[in-house]
């Protein structure tokens, strides 16, 4: 085994120490067990289902038709593009915030 340092939040550290005491194991043993379980679950995740090209095209066409039905006939392409850009920026910001919250 190799020694390494890991930074944990205070609450995580307290909980892990509590679990170690409760299970009669060392702190390091509990951390190694948790990491092994994480790595095993990480490797076992099912691969995403591949959608056949014809089905993909059919789904895309249906989606485009639903979107087109929602757009007023007199809507200018520039307005549509602006709304798409704004929605995209909102999604990126939300993802960035979620990522930042997970990595703190």
C-alpha positions in Angstrom: 0.0 0.0 0.0 1.0 3.6 -0.5 0.3 6.4 1.9 -1.6 9.4 0.6 -3.2 12.6 2.0 -6.9 13.4 1.4 -8.6 16.6 2.4 -12.1 16.0 3.8 -14.8 18.3 5.1 -15.1 18.4 8.8 -18.5 16.8 8.8 -17.3 14.0 6.5 -14.3 13.4 8.7 -16.5 13.2 11.8 -18.9 10.8 10.1 -16.2 8.5 8.9 -14.6 8.4 12.3 -18.0 7.6 13.9 -18.5 4.8 11.4 -15.1 3.4 12.1 -15.8 3.3 15.8 -19.3 1.9 15.3 -17.9 -0.9 13.1 -14.8 -1.6 15.2 -12.5 -0.8 12.3 -9.7 1.7 11.8 -10.4 5.0 10.1 -8.1 4.0 7.2 -9.9 0.7 6.8 -13.3 2.5 6.5 -11.9 4.9 3.9 -10.3 2.1 1.8 -13.6 0.1 2.0 -15.6 3.2 0.8 -13.1 3.8 -2.0 -13.2 0.2 -3.2 -17.0 0.3 -3.3 -17.0 3.5 -5.2 -14.5 2.2 -7.7 -16.4 -1.0 -8.2 -19.6 0.9 -8.8 -17.8 3.3 -11.1 -16.6 0.4 -13.3 -20.0 -1.4 -13.4 -22.1 1.4 -14.7 -24.1 0.2 -17.7 -23.1 1.6 -21.1 -25.6 4.0 -22.6 -28.0 2.2 -25.0 -27.2 2.9 -28.6 -30.2 4.1 -30.6 -30.4 3.0 -34.2 -30.0 5.8 -36.7 -33.5 5.4 -38.1 -35.0 5.7 -34.6 -32.8 8.6 -33.8 -33.8 10.4 -37.0 -37.5 9.7 -36.3 -37.2 11.1 -32.7 -35.4 14.2 -33.9 -38.0 14.8 -36.6 -40.8 14.5 -34.0 -39.0 16.8 -31.6 -38.5 19.4 -34.3 -42.2 19.3 -35.3 -43.2 19.8 -31.7 -40.9 22.8 -31.4 -42.1 24.3 -34.7 -45.8 24.0 -33.5 -45.0 26.1 -30.5 -43.3 28.9 -32.4 -45.6 31.7 -33.8 -45.5 32.0 -37.6 -44.4 35.6 -37.5 -41.4 35.0 -35.1 -38.2 36.2 -36.6 -35.2 33.8 -36.9 -33.0 36.2 -34.9 -35.4 36.1 -31.9 -35.4 32.3 -32.0 -31.6 32.3 -32.1 -31.5 34.7 -29.2 -33.8 32.6 -27.1 -31.8 29.5 -27.8 -28.5 31.3 -26.9 -30.1 32.5 -23.6 -31.4 29.0 -22.7 -28.0 27.5 -23.5 -26.2 30.1 -21.3 -28.7 29.4 -18.5 -28.0 25.6 -18.7 -24.3 26.2 -18.7 -24.5 28.4 -15.6 -26.7 25.9 -13.8 -24.2 23.1 -14.6 -21.3 25.2 -13.5 -23.0 26.0 -10.2 -23.9 22.3 -9.6 -20.3 21.3 -10.4 -18.9 24.0 -8.0 -21.3 22.8 -5.3 -20.1 19.2 -5.7 -16.4 20.1 -5.6 -16.5 22.3 -2.5 
